[in-house]
């Protein structure tokens, strides 16, 4: 068993898959397919972090907060990549305060800022969801496991 799996409770492919649950929102938002303020937009924004919390509550990793922060950071990577892919159709170069810069420098600055903002946003979504998971894990009992399904990597006592 890898050190990441022991610490985070999930394999890296599972963590990436959990983060990828939030990726469709990036494309749908950037392409204006789903308008802000709608129920669908709210579900796309809140649904994936709720799934992260549910997965952690079901799996009960040793460090639930860290697990979800890592998922959030991975989501930030998806968010940054999506914004770069859909740059021209969504974000573009509309920055009047930077009009004095050469177009190449302006684009590099704006794209870099978008990447940093995306990474911070994804990580902060993970922080909030992780805090919710920790609170809920203290309140809700762990799911009962049958003896033959018990995780043998951790001692019972």
N, C-alpha and C positions, 0 to 999 in steps of 0.2 A: 504494500500500500504506500502510495506516495505521501510525502510530507504535506502537500497541499490538501490531499483528500483527508488526511488525519486532522488537520487544523480546520479546514473549511467544511468538511462533511460531505462534499460533492466532488466528483471528478471535474477536471477543467472543461471537458466538452459539455457537461451538464451545466456548469456555471455560464458558459458562453450561450448555451441554448436558453437559459433563463433570461439572460440579458437581451437576447434576440427577440424575446416576446414583445419588447418595447420598440423594436426597429420599425415596424410598419407605420407607427405614428409619425415618425420622422418624414417618411416619403409622403404620406397622406396630408400632413400639415404643410410641408414645403411646396407641394404642388396644388395647394388649396382645394383638395378633393373633399376634405372634411372641414367645414368652417368652424372657427373657434366659437365657444359658447353653446355648442349643441351637446346633446346627450351622448352622441357617438364620440365626439372629441373628448368628453369627460371620461368615458369608458376607456378610450385608448390611452389616456394619460394616467388614470388611476388603476386600471386593470392589471397591467404587468407588475407594478410594485406589490399589489395585493397577492398576486401569484407567488412572488418571491417570499413574502411573509408566510403564506400557506405552506410552501415547500419547506421552509426552515422549521415551522411548527410541526410539520409531519416528520421530518427527518431528524430534528433535534441535534444539529451539529454542536461540537464543543464550544465554538465561538460564533454564535448566531449573528451578532452585530458585525463582526469582521466579514463573515460570509456575505451578508447583504451589501456591505460597503464595496466589496470586491465586485459583486454583480452590478452594482450601480456604476462603478468605474468602467466596467466593460460596456455597460449601456452608454456611457459617455463617449466611448470610442465609436460605437455605432452611430451615435448622434453626430459626432464630428465628421465621420465619413459621409453620412447622409447629407449633411449640410454642404459638404464640398461637392458631392455628386450633383446635387440640385441647386448649386450656387446661382447659376444664371437665371433659372426660372423662379427662384424665391428670394434670395438675399440680394444678389447683385452688388453693384458698387455705389449705391446711393449714400454718399457720406459728404454732405456739403462742407463740413468743417475740414475735410481733407482735400478740398478742391485744388489746393496749391501744390500737391504732390504729383509726381509723375504717375501715370496710370498703373504701371507695373509695381511701383512701390506702394501705391494706395491699395491695390489688390492684395499684395503680399501681407500688408498690415491688417487689412480687414479679414482675410482668410485666417491668418494666425490668431487674431482675436476671437474669431468664431470657433476655432479649434479649442482654444483655452476655455472659452465660455462653455462649450459643450462638455468638456471633461469635468469642469467644476460642477455644472448642472447635474450631470449623471451621478457624480460622486455624492452630491448633496441629496439627491433623491434616494440614494442608497443609505445615507446617514439617517434620514427621516424614517425610511422603511425599516432600517435596522433597529432603530430605537423602538418603533412600534412592535417589532418582532420580539425584542428582549422583554418589553413590558408584558406582552401577551404570553410569552413562554413562562413568565413567573406566575401568571394568573391561571392559565389553562393547564390541565394535567397533560402529561405526555400521552400520546396514543398507546393503547395496550398492544403489545406484540406477543404473538404466539412464541412459545419456546423455540420452535424450529425456525422461526424467522428472526430470532434475536441477533443483534449485531455482535459478532464474536470478537471484534477488534477492541472492544472496551470491556473492562472487568465489570461484573454485575454488582459488586459491593463497593 
